[in-house]
Amino acid sequence: MFKKIPRQKMREQDASVRIKNFKEVPFGFTLEMAKTEALRCLNCEKPGCVEGCPVNVNIPQFIKLIKEGKLKEAIRCLKDYNLLPAVCGRVCPQESQCESSCVLSKKWQPVAIGALERFVADWEREQNFKECPDCEPFNNIKVAIIGSGPAGLTCAGDLAKKGYDITIFEAFHKGGGVLVYGIPEFRLPKEIVAFEIENLNMINVKIEYNCIIGKTLTINDLKEMGFEAFFIGVGAGLPMLLNVPGLHLNGVLTANEFLTRSNLMKAYEFPQYDTPIEIGKIVTVVGGGNVALDSARTALRLGAEKVVIVYRRSEEEMPARKEEYHHAHEEGIEFQFLTNPIKLIGDKNDNVVKMECVKMKLGEPDKSGRKSPVSIEGSEFIIDTDMIILAIGTNANPILTKSMPELKLNKWGYIEIDEEGKTNLEGIFAGGDIVTGSATVISAMGAGKKAAAAIDNYLKIKYLKKR
Amino acid sequence: MPFKVLEKKELGNTGTLFEMILDTPLIAKKAYAGNFIIVRVDEKGERIPLTIADYDRDKGTITIVFQVVGKSTKMLSCIKKDETILDVVGPLGNRIHVEKYQYPVVIIGGGVGIAPCYPQVKELKEAGNKIITIIGARNRELLFWSEQMNSISNELIVCTDDGSEGIKGVVTIPLRELLKREKISIVIAIGPIIMMKNVALTTSGIDELPKVKTYVSLNTIMIDGTGMCGGCRFVSTDGNVHFACVDGPDVDGHIVDYDNLIKRSKRFSNQEKKSLELYDKECQALNKLKNKSFS
């Protein structure tokens, strides 16, 4: 059967049209396409896809339910494992997770698991079929979740289902963390994030916005307020900067700033929205991850005439999601691989006008297992550019950790946890980028899930002892 | 939940300076001199960083003072007593370092920067310091808080650019006299970048004046204010990069590259102008409509 049916492909906005708007690129499967794609799944006895998924979604089961047309059951099945399927269907790197372990991928193309997940979640939202997940009775035990990104939302959802009294504390005026400030609308519509958060409200999860733990309140304040366990999922912090001259120039900005302006503050709708954004004619983005691609594609949509991505390794090592790389190509983004900036050059008004680069070659593999780039002497060259966006990663956010010196950190300032997600302090757990450094949405969700199980365990033991 | 404006009044006499007291019990509990907050007026609004001008832990309030310079501050100025501001978050940034110094402390506020000096004077005075305060503005219409500054300072010097009140000239004129007159432990300056630059230059050991440790408060462009966006970064004269939101806002005045700071502060001046023009047009059109419907 699967041999005859080709992998279904979502219809997409044409590249020439979509570079002028911020609407989502793929349209998603139709019911017919989803059912056809579902037929390709072999329902393996030992499904590799499940093992490839950081939260171990029962993939063959939900696909089987699609095949049978039982979409309500399919969404329920997905949500037993993953509370944010509409998000994950869109932003997970399926090609290196579930789909890479699909048995079909050895000879043919893998089942389009991500697109199917997205289909079921979108179907639920479009039907406005809101079903409250089964929750254990409310137990009045207060747990604080710090940060409303993917790790925090997942941890909150899992614990709320177990009956805990959950409050999420969010520093921004909107919930979702990187899902709202980092990932652009054309990749993840914000309405979807808002919907997922609303679903959490349905199971009594409360969110306190504009509340920075470590500043507005401390964990000790929360303890006094009756919170008994804590999950720290505050995410990434200060952007890394290049160690080259010229960082002070106007027109040089971090991807964090560029994307936060555009995504969270909706600067792409300036002046209807008040936050401004600058855009160059020739925009150069430094980096090779999803954030670099998001920045480049945002710049294009804001009106840049030419956008070039400069990456110090080769195409093969690019950590970006494959589909996005493909989309960026289609949209006309240029790529300069094995290239590294060594100097940013400004005019007399301190506006950036050029960037000096050096060619790189790949040497021995480094700690990450990727071949480390080495500069080729004498290969320096200069490119014209009037805007440079740095997307080379982030450091640990110091705000919360500075307020609790007793919390154990590693030498880079990330929180140290054990295999369950416990920190060195009793009742305090952590996960996501504040533990691992920049990673993916789904790995943060996996960490949130693991910590939720550990928090449940911790509180159960604590209350058994009390009795 | 939106935050209530408990008091609002105009300062000076130009229709551009305003003081607001906000109902923010959580922030009031944690606020100190040097901290700032971020406010957002409505759903489409910018995040505006404002240094805290006073706090009252018992009443659960903080005071902000701002000058209307663009659309966002204009909208903020249109909020009346008992109305609300959509978002207020803080206290952000580091509190100032407070200790009992051997010699007097000179605190200099210029323009709207007079306001954030107030809690600094208060906290340093409480720590037992002798405080000499200098406040300056372009003219007397833009001066404010002279009396309350006087009441908590050991000495108050007022100056205006046009001489309409106090000494005629800029704040560095009385500062030079002070540096000649007596030993000073530290100088703190809050105000326009150019003023802070000149204060830092005056205290850097030039013209046979003594070199005095100087702090300035940076009000750079920022979005989140929590060490995430990197927009507030500034370079020091040694080329190192710092972030005003988590390393400041009060920093060593002698390491700042002020010329670059001025250039960076104008990053969005075109957009800001456009935004304000559009807003003014909208307001005019709205007023016309209102007048019509009443006549």
Interface residues (C-beta under 8 A of the other chain):
Chain A: A171 F172 H173 Y181 Y209 N210 C211 I212 K215 T216 L217 A236 G237 L238 P239 L241 P245 L247 H248 N250 L253 T254 N256 E257 T260 R261 L264 M265 K266 F270 P271 Q272 Y273 D274 T275 P276 I277 E278 N349 D350 N397 P398 I399
Chain B: L26 I27 K30 R40 K44 G45 E46 R47 K71 S72 L86 D87 V88 V89 G90 P91 L92 I223 D224 T226 G227 M228 C229 G230 G231 R233 F234 V235 G239 V241 F243 V246 D257 N260 K263 R264 R267 F268 Q271 E272 K274 S275 L278
